[in-house]
Amino acid sequence: MRERALAIRSEGPVRAVQSLRDYEPGDQVRARLQLSGRGLFRKPTAGVDVRGDGTFMPFKGGVVREELDPTHHDTPFDLVRETLEAEER
């Protein structure tokens, strides 16, 4: 996931979009990378959104996503790994 996210970010920022309202690069999700853990019915899911401005936003959940705060982690990818490991228990 880390390699793919870095490759997407290296493509450069996206342009602002004007539609019914203005969407700045930081408001846009350029790519969503998601992993699922083990489980029979409700598999734990977490991933990283690559924003249009090149930032990474970790999240957990599939259909209903919750953004995670990466402040106390070295990288957002570490937080995704820890989230999946904790939810598999």
DAGICOR-V668300 format. One record per backbone hydrogen bond with DSSP energy under -1.0 kcal/mol. NH is the residue of the N-H (numbers start at 1). CO is the residue of the C=O. Records with the same first field share a line. If there is no record, write none. Layout:
# DAGICOR-V668300
NH->CO / CO
This chain:
# DAGICOR-V668300
5->1
6->2
7->3
8->4
9->5
10->6
11->8
12->9
14->52
17->23
19->21
23->17
27->24
28->25
30->50
31->50
33->48
35->46
37->44
46->35
47->59
48->33
49->57
50->31
51->55
52->25 / 28
54->51
57->49
59->47
60->66
61->45
66->60
68->58
73->70
79->75
80->76
81->77
82->78
83->79
84->80
85->81
86->82
87->83
88->84
